[in-house]
Amino acid sequence: MPTATEIILEYVCPALGCFFLYFMVMAPVKDVRAAVREGTMGSLNPTPWAFQMGTCLGW
């Protein structure tokens, strides 16, 4: 039978990580949709997305 520590470290923490990652990546979607609709990047900075993509590919 797994201990409470094992359950937290093996199931709860990874699940929370996935949850927070999803909302972090999806946060700028509203601004991206506005930029696509307007046809210009304006003040939208694409650099963080490049680093996110690199990190995802690295994992």
PyMOL Python script that loads the backbone (N, CA, C, O; Angstrom):
from pymol import cmd

cmd.read_pdbstr("""\
ATOM      1  N   MET A   1       0.855  -1.185   0.000  1.00  0.00           N
ATOM      2  CA  MET A   1       0.000   0.000   0.000  1.00  0.00           C
ATOM      3  C   MET A   1       0.895   1.240   0.000  1.00  0.00           C
ATOM      4  O   MET A   1       1.777   1.360   0.849  1.00  0.00           O
ATOM      5  N   PRO A   2       0.676   2.171  -0.951  1.00  0.00           N
ATOM      6  CA  PRO A   2       1.512   3.375  -1.018  1.00  0.00           C
ATOM      7  C   PRO A   2       1.249   4.304   0.176  1.00  0.00           C
ATOM      8  O   PRO A   2       0.140   4.390   0.703  1.00  0.00           O
ATOM      9  N   THR A   3       2.304   4.980   0.565  1.00  0.00           N
ATOM     10  CA  THR A   3       2.173   5.935   1.667  1.00  0.00           C
ATOM     11  C   THR A   3       1.633   7.259   1.138  1.00  0.00           C
ATOM     12  O   THR A   3       1.574   7.486  -0.071  1.00  0.00           O
ATOM     13  N   ALA A   4       1.246   8.117   2.056  1.00  0.00           N
ATOM     14  CA  ALA A   4       0.716   9.431   1.669  1.00  0.00           C
ATOM     15  C   ALA A   4       1.778  10.232   0.926  1.00  0.00           C
ATOM     16  O   ALA A   4       1.462  10.942  -0.029  1.00  0.00           O
ATOM     17  N   THR A   5       3.015  10.126   1.348  1.00  0.00           N
ATOM     18  CA  THR A   5       4.105  10.852   0.680  1.00  0.00           C
ATOM     19  C   THR A   5       4.270  10.377  -0.757  1.00  0.00           C
ATOM     20  O   THR A   5       4.435  11.192  -1.664  1.00  0.00           O
ATOM     21  N   GLU A   6       4.227   9.071  -0.971  1.00  0.00           N
ATOM     22  CA  GLU A   6       4.349   8.541  -2.327  1.00  0.00           C
ATOM     23  C   GLU A   6       3.194   9.002  -3.209  1.00  0.00           C
ATOM     24  O   GLU A   6       3.403   9.355  -4.369  1.00  0.00           O
ATOM     25  N   ILE A   7       1.997   9.001  -2.675  1.00  0.00           N
ATOM     26  CA  ILE A   7       0.829   9.440  -3.446  1.00  0.00           C
ATOM     27  C   ILE A   7       0.977  10.908  -3.837  1.00  0.00           C
ATOM     28  O   ILE A   7       0.708  11.281  -4.979  1.00  0.00           O
ATOM     29  N   ILE A   8       1.404  11.735  -2.891  1.00  0.00           N
ATOM     30  CA  ILE A   8       1.569  13.161  -3.180  1.00  0.00           C
ATOM     31  C   ILE A   8       2.652  13.384  -4.226  1.00  0.00           C
ATOM     32  O   ILE A   8       2.460  14.140  -5.178  1.00  0.00           O
ATOM     33  N   LEU A   9       3.803  12.716  -4.042  1.00  0.00           N
ATOM     34  CA  LEU A   9       4.922  12.934  -4.964  1.00  0.00           C
ATOM     35  C   LEU A   9       4.725  12.305  -6.331  1.00  0.00           C
ATOM     36  O   LEU A   9       5.233  12.829  -7.323  1.00  0.00           O
ATOM     37  N   GLU A  10       4.008  11.205  -6.410  1.00  0.00           N
ATOM     38  CA  GLU A  10       3.865  10.496  -7.680  1.00  0.00           C
ATOM     39  C   GLU A  10       2.591  10.823  -8.446  1.00  0.00           C
ATOM     40  O   GLU A  10       2.527  10.601  -9.655  1.00  0.00           O
ATOM     41  N   TYR A  11       1.581  11.346  -7.767  1.00  0.00           N
ATOM     42  CA  TYR A  11       0.302  11.597  -8.442  1.00  0.00           C
ATOM     43  C   TYR A  11      -0.175  13.042  -8.321  1.00  0.00           C
ATOM     44  O   TYR A  11      -0.537  13.663  -9.320  1.00  0.00           O
ATOM     45  N   VAL A  12      -0.177  13.571  -7.117  1.00  0.00           N
ATOM     46  CA  VAL A  12      -0.741  14.906  -6.884  1.00  0.00           C
ATOM     47  C   VAL A  12       0.131  15.986  -7.516  1.00  0.00           C
ATOM     48  O   VAL A  12      -0.369  16.827  -8.264  1.00  0.00           O
ATOM     49  N   CYS A  13       1.439  15.971  -7.220  1.00  0.00           N
ATOM     50  CA  CYS A  13       2.327  17.009  -7.759  1.00  0.00           C
ATOM     51  C   CYS A  13       2.377  17.012  -9.289  1.00  0.00           C
ATOM     52  O   CYS A  13       2.265  18.080  -9.890  1.00  0.00           O
ATOM     53  N   PRO A  14       2.544  15.849  -9.942  1.00  0.00           N
ATOM     54  CA  PRO A  14       2.514  15.873 -11.414  1.00  0.00           C
ATOM     55  C   PRO A  14       1.171  16.356 -11.979  1.00  0.00           C
ATOM     56  O   PRO A  14       1.143  17.068 -12.983  1.00  0.00           O
ATOM     57  N   ALA A  15       0.070  15.975 -11.345  1.00  0.00           N
ATOM     58  CA  ALA A  15      -1.249  16.424 -11.821  1.00  0.00           C
ATOM     59  C   ALA A  15      -1.370  17.936 -11.686  1.00  0.00           C
ATOM     60  O   ALA A  15      -1.879  18.602 -12.588  1.00  0.00           O
ATOM     61  N   LEU A  16      -0.907  18.479 -10.571  1.00  0.00           N
ATOM     62  CA  LEU A  16      -0.937  19.937 -10.391  1.00  0.00           C
ATOM     63  C   LEU A  16      -0.037  20.627 -11.405  1.00  0.00           C
ATOM     64  O   LEU A  16      -0.378  21.692 -11.920  1.00  0.00           O
ATOM     65  N   GLY A  17       1.111  20.024 -11.693  1.00  0.00           N
ATOM     66  CA  GLY A  17       2.005  20.591 -12.700  1.00  0.00           C
ATOM     67  C   GLY A  17       1.340  20.671 -14.060  1.00  0.00           C
ATOM     68  O   GLY A  17       1.457  21.686 -14.748  1.00  0.00           O
ATOM     69  N   CYS A  18       0.643  19.613 -14.459  1.00  0.00           N
ATOM     70  CA  CYS A  18      -0.081  19.616 -15.739  1.00  0.00           C
ATOM     71  C   CYS A  18      -1.187  20.661 -15.747  1.00  0.00           C
ATOM     72  O   CYS A  18      -1.393  21.349 -16.747  1.00  0.00           O
ATOM     73  N   PHE A  19      -1.888  20.776 -14.648  1.00  0.00           N
ATOM     74  CA  PHE A  19      -2.972  21.751 -14.519  1.00  0.00           C
ATOM     75  C   PHE A  19      -2.440  23.182 -14.685  1.00  0.00           C
ATOM     76  O   PHE A  19      -2.989  23.970 -15.455  1.00  0.00           O
ATOM     77  N   PHE A  20      -1.373  23.505 -13.957  1.00  0.00           N
ATOM     78  CA  PHE A  20      -0.813  24.852 -14.035  1.00  0.00           C
ATOM     79  C   PHE A  20      -0.170  25.127 -15.389  1.00  0.00           C
ATOM     80  O   PHE A  20      -0.254  26.247 -15.893  1.00  0.00           O
ATOM     81  N   LEU A  21       0.471  24.122 -15.988  1.00  0.00           N
ATOM     82  CA  LEU A  21       1.069  24.285 -17.309  1.00  0.00           C
ATOM     83  C   LEU A  21      -0.003  24.618 -18.343  1.00  0.00           C
ATOM     84  O   LEU A  21       0.194  25.498 -19.180  1.00  0.00           O
ATOM     85  N   TYR A  22      -1.126  23.924 -18.288  1.00  0.00           N
ATOM     86  CA  TYR A  22      -2.201  24.168 -19.240  1.00  0.00           C
ATOM     87  C   TYR A  22      -2.662  25.627 -19.175  1.00  0.00           C
ATOM     88  O   TYR A  22      -2.792  26.290 -20.204  1.00  0.00           O
ATOM     89  N   PHE A  23      -2.903  26.114 -17.972  1.00  0.00           N
ATOM     90  CA  PHE A  23      -3.382  27.490 -17.841  1.00  0.00           C
ATOM     91  C   PHE A  23      -2.306  28.518 -18.164  1.00  0.00           C
ATOM     92  O   PHE A  23      -2.625  29.609 -18.636  1.00  0.00           O
ATOM     93  N   MET A  24      -1.044  28.196 -17.921  1.00  0.00           N
ATOM     94  CA  MET A  24       0.037  29.111 -18.271  1.00  0.00           C
ATOM     95  C   MET A  24       0.157  29.235 -19.790  1.00  0.00           C
ATOM     96  O   MET A  24       0.325  30.336 -20.314  1.00  0.00           O
ATOM     97  N   VAL A  25       0.071  28.113 -20.489  1.00  0.00           N
ATOM     98  CA  VAL A  25       0.196  28.125 -21.947  1.00  0.00           C
ATOM     99  C   VAL A  25      -1.036  28.746 -22.596  1.00  0.00           C
ATOM    100  O   VAL A  25      -0.919  29.422 -23.617  1.00  0.00           O
ATOM    101  N   MET A  26      -2.204  28.527 -22.021  1.00  0.00           N
ATOM    102  CA  MET A  26      -3.437  29.036 -22.620  1.00  0.00           C
ATOM    103  C   MET A  26      -3.742  30.487 -22.256  1.00  0.00           C
ATOM    104  O   MET A  26      -4.662  31.077 -22.822  1.00  0.00           O
ATOM    105  N   ALA A  27      -3.002  31.065 -21.339  1.00  0.00           N
ATOM    106  CA  ALA A  27      -3.277  32.434 -20.887  1.00  0.00           C
ATOM    107  C   ALA A  27      -3.277  33.466 -22.018  1.00  0.00           C
ATOM    108  O   ALA A  27      -4.162  34.322 -22.030  1.00  0.00           O
ATOM    109  N   PRO A  28      -2.341  33.437 -22.966  1.00  0.00           N
ATOM    110  CA  PRO A  28      -2.319  34.479 -23.998  1.00  0.00           C
ATOM    111  C   PRO A  28      -3.209  34.211 -25.202  1.00  0.00           C
ATOM    112  O   PRO A  28      -3.138  34.959 -26.177  1.00  0.00           O
ATOM    113  N   VAL A  29      -4.030  33.192 -25.178  1.00  0.00           N
ATOM    114  CA  VAL A  29      -4.848  32.849 -26.348  1.00  0.00           C
ATOM    115  C   VAL A  29      -5.744  34.008 -26.764  1.00  0.00           C
ATOM    116  O   VAL A  29      -5.917  34.255 -27.957  1.00  0.00           O
ATOM    117  N   LYS A  30      -6.301  34.706 -25.821  1.00  0.00           N
ATOM    118  CA  LYS A  30      -7.174  35.850 -26.128  1.00  0.00           C
ATOM    119  C   LYS A  30      -6.412  36.912 -26.931  1.00  0.00           C
ATOM    120  O   LYS A  30      -6.938  37.453 -27.905  1.00  0.00           O
ATOM    121  N   ASP A  31      -5.181  37.206 -26.522  1.00  0.00           N
ATOM    122  CA  ASP A  31      -4.371  38.198 -27.234  1.00  0.00           C
ATOM    123  C   ASP A  31      -3.958  37.698 -28.613  1.00  0.00           C
ATOM    124  O   ASP A  31      -3.913  38.480 -29.563  1.00  0.00           O
ATOM    125  N   VAL A  32      -3.658  36.416 -28.737  1.00  0.00           N
ATOM    126  CA  VAL A  32      -3.286  35.849 -30.035  1.00  0.00           C
ATOM    127  C   VAL A  32      -4.465  35.925 -30.993  1.00  0.00           C
ATOM    128  O   VAL A  32      -4.299  36.275 -32.162  1.00  0.00           O
ATOM    129  N   ARG A  33      -5.645  35.602 -30.506  1.00  0.00           N
ATOM    130  CA  ARG A  33      -6.835  35.696 -31.371  1.00  0.00           C
ATOM    131  C   ARG A  33      -7.065  37.123 -31.837  1.00  0.00           C
ATOM    132  O   ARG A  33      -7.430  37.346 -32.991  1.00  0.00           O
ATOM    133  N   ALA A  34      -6.854  38.101 -30.947  1.00  0.00           N
ATOM    134  CA  ALA A  34      -7.011  39.511 -31.331  1.00  0.00           C
ATOM    135  C   ALA A  34      -5.970  39.895 -32.373  1.00  0.00           C
ATOM    136  O   ALA A  34      -6.286  40.620 -33.316  1.00  0.00           O
ATOM    137  N   ALA A  35      -4.735  39.422 -32.223  1.00  0.00           N
ATOM    138  CA  ALA A  35      -3.677  39.735 -33.189  1.00  0.00           C
ATOM    139  C   ALA A  35      -3.988  39.121 -34.555  1.00  0.00           C
ATOM    140  O   ALA A  35      -3.753  39.752 -35.585  1.00  0.00           O
ATOM    141  N   VAL A  36      -4.511  37.904 -34.567  1.00  0.00           N
ATOM    142  CA  VAL A  36      -4.880  37.264 -35.836  1.00  0.00           C
ATOM    143  C   VAL A  36      -6.021  38.023 -36.493  1.00  0.00           C
ATOM    144  O   VAL A  36      -6.022  38.241 -37.704  1.00  0.00           O
ATOM    145  N   ARG A  37      -6.987  38.420 -35.682  1.00  0.00           N
ATOM    146  CA  ARG A  37      -8.139  39.163 -36.219  1.00  0.00           C
ATOM    147  C   ARG A  37      -7.711  40.504 -36.799  1.00  0.00           C
ATOM    148  O   ARG A  37      -8.217  40.912 -37.844  1.00  0.00           O
ATOM    149  N   GLU A  38      -6.772  41.206 -36.127  1.00  0.00           N
ATOM    150  CA  GLU A  38      -6.305  42.513 -36.581  1.00  0.00           C
ATOM    151  C   GLU A  38      -5.259  42.411 -37.678  1.00  0.00           C
ATOM    152  O   GLU A  38      -5.047  43.370 -38.420  1.00  0.00           O
ATOM    153  N   GLY A  39      -4.598  41.259 -37.791  1.00  0.00           N
ATOM    154  CA  GLY A  39      -3.585  41.071 -38.822  1.00  0.00           C
ATOM    155  C   GLY A  39      -2.236  41.681 -38.474  1.00  0.00           C
ATOM    156  O   GLY A  39      -1.396  41.849 -39.358  1.00  0.00           O
ATOM    157  N   THR A  40      -2.010  42.017 -37.209  1.00  0.00           N
ATOM    158  CA  THR A  40      -0.739  42.589 -36.780  1.00  0.00           C
ATOM    159  C   THR A  40      -0.401  42.091 -35.383  1.00  0.00           C
ATOM    160  O   THR A  40      -1.288  41.836 -34.568  1.00  0.00           O
ATOM    161  N   MET A  41       0.897  41.956 -35.117  1.00  0.00           N
ATOM    162  CA  MET A  41       1.332  41.482 -33.794  1.00  0.00           C
ATOM    163  C   MET A  41       1.199  42.577 -32.748  1.00  0.00           C
ATOM    164  O   MET A  41       0.976  42.281 -31.574  1.00  0.00           O
ATOM    165  N   GLY A  42       1.330  43.819 -33.145  1.00  0.00           N
ATOM    166  CA  GLY A  42       1.236  44.918 -32.188  1.00  0.00           C
ATOM    167  C   GLY A  42       2.293  44.758 -31.106  1.00  0.00           C
ATOM    168  O   GLY A  42       3.472  44.602 -31.424  1.00  0.00           O
ATOM    169  N   SER A  43       1.906  44.792 -29.851  1.00  0.00           N
ATOM    170  CA  SER A  43       2.856  44.666 -28.750  1.00  0.00           C
ATOM    171  C   SER A  43       3.004  43.219 -28.278  1.00  0.00           C
ATOM    172  O   SER A  43       3.639  42.961 -27.255  1.00  0.00           O
ATOM    173  N   LEU A  44       2.427  42.286 -29.013  1.00  0.00           N
ATOM    174  CA  LEU A  44       2.484  40.873 -28.642  1.00  0.00           C
ATOM    175  C   LEU A  44       3.903  40.342 -28.861  1.00  0.00           C
ATOM    176  O   LEU A  44       4.456  40.478 -29.953  1.00  0.00           O
ATOM    177  N   ASN A  45       4.490  39.741 -27.831  1.00  0.00           N
ATOM    178  CA  ASN A  45       5.857  39.247 -27.886  1.00  0.00           C
ATOM    179  C   ASN A  45       5.845  37.730 -28.089  1.00  0.00           C
ATOM    180  O   ASN A  45       5.392  37.004 -27.204  1.00  0.00           O
ATOM    181  N   PRO A  46       6.334  37.229 -29.240  1.00  0.00           N
ATOM    182  CA  PRO A  46       6.305  35.782 -29.497  1.00  0.00           C
ATOM    183  C   PRO A  46       7.478  35.018 -28.871  1.00  0.00           C
ATOM    184  O   PRO A  46       7.483  33.788 -28.903  1.00  0.00           O
ATOM    185  N   THR A  47       8.452  35.702 -28.313  1.00  0.00           N
ATOM    186  CA  THR A  47       9.643  35.041 -27.767  1.00  0.00           C
ATOM    187  C   THR A  47       9.319  33.992 -26.704  1.00  0.00           C
ATOM    188  O   THR A  47       9.890  32.903 -26.753  1.00  0.00           O
ATOM    189  N   PRO A  48       8.424  34.269 -25.736  1.00  0.00           N
ATOM    190  CA  PRO A  48       8.136  33.230 -24.740  1.00  0.00           C
ATOM    191  C   PRO A  48       7.600  31.941 -25.346  1.00  0.00           C
ATOM    192  O   PRO A  48       7.880  30.860 -24.827  1.00  0.00           O
ATOM    193  N   TRP A  49       6.836  32.027 -26.430  1.00  0.00           N
ATOM    194  CA  TRP A  49       6.298  30.823 -27.049  1.00  0.00           C
ATOM    195  C   TRP A  49       7.404  29.999 -27.686  1.00  0.00           C
ATOM    196  O   TRP A  49       7.347  28.770 -27.674  1.00  0.00           O
ATOM    197  N   ALA A  50       8.411  30.665 -28.243  1.00  0.00           N
ATOM    198  CA  ALA A  50       9.543  29.934 -28.812  1.00  0.00           C
ATOM    199  C   ALA A  50      10.264  29.151 -27.729  1.00  0.00           C
ATOM    200  O   ALA A  50      10.634  27.996 -27.937  1.00  0.00           O
ATOM    201  N   PHE A  51      10.465  29.774 -26.570  1.00  0.00           N
ATOM    202  CA  PHE A  51      11.112  29.073 -25.465  1.00  0.00           C
ATOM    203  C   PHE A  51      10.238  27.950 -24.920  1.00  0.00           C
ATOM    204  O   PHE A  51      10.756  26.897 -24.548  1.00  0.00           O
ATOM    205  N   GLN A  52       8.929  28.152 -24.864  1.00  0.00           N
ATOM    206  CA  GLN A  52       8.037  27.095 -24.428  1.00  0.00           C
ATOM    207  C   GLN A  52       8.096  25.898 -25.368  1.00  0.00           C
ATOM    208  O   GLN A  52       8.115  24.749 -24.926  1.00  0.00           O
ATOM    209  N   MET A  53       8.125  26.176 -26.653  1.00  0.00           N
ATOM    210  CA  MET A  53       8.205  25.097 -27.643  1.00  0.00           C
ATOM    211  C   MET A  53       9.514  24.338 -27.476  1.00  0.00           C
ATOM    212  O   MET A  53       9.528  23.107 -27.499  1.00  0.00           O
ATOM    213  N   GLY A  54      10.618  25.071 -27.307  1.00  0.00           N
ATOM    214  CA  GLY A  54      11.907  24.419 -27.095  1.00  0.00           C
ATOM    215  C   GLY A  54      11.922  23.563 -25.844  1.00  0.00           C
ATOM    216  O   GLY A  54      12.481  22.467 -25.846  1.00  0.00           O
ATOM    217  N   THR A  55      11.314  24.054 -24.779  1.00  0.00           N
ATOM    218  CA  THR A  55      11.250  23.287 -23.541  1.00  0.00           C
ATOM    219  C   THR A  55      10.423  22.025 -23.729  1.00  0.00           C
ATOM    220  O   THR A  55      10.804  20.952 -23.261  1.00  0.00           O
ATOM    221  N   CYS A  56       9.299  22.152 -24.410  1.00  0.00           N
ATOM    222  CA  CYS A  56       8.453  20.973 -24.662  1.00  0.00           C
ATOM    223  C   CYS A  56       9.190  19.943 -25.510  1.00  0.00           C
ATOM    224  O   CYS A  56       9.116  18.743 -25.243  1.00  0.00           O
ATOM    225  N   LEU A  57       9.891  20.408 -26.518  1.00  0.00           N
ATOM    226  CA  LEU A  57      10.640  19.462 -27.363  1.00  0.00           C
ATOM    227  C   LEU A  57      11.761  18.803 -26.568  1.00  0.00           C
ATOM    228  O   LEU A  57      12.071  17.630 -26.776  1.00  0.00           O
ATOM    229  N   GLY A  58      12.367  19.562 -25.657  1.00  0.00           N
ATOM    230  CA  GLY A  58      13.430  19.011 -24.834  1.00  0.00           C
ATOM    231  C   GLY A  58      12.940  17.920 -23.894  1.00  0.00           C
ATOM    232  O   GLY A  58      13.643  16.940 -23.646  1.00  0.00           O
ATOM    233  N   TRP A  59      11.749  18.091 -23.381  1.00  0.00           N
ATOM    234  CA  TRP A  59      11.207  17.079 -22.458  1.00  0.00           C
ATOM    235  C   TRP A  59      10.787  15.867 -23.235  1.00  0.00           C
ATOM    236  O   TRP A  59      10.305  14.896 -22.652  1.00  0.00           O
TER     237      TRP A  59
END
""", "prot")
cmd.dss("prot")
cmd.show_as("cartoon", "prot")
cmd.util.cbc("prot")
cmd.orient("prot")
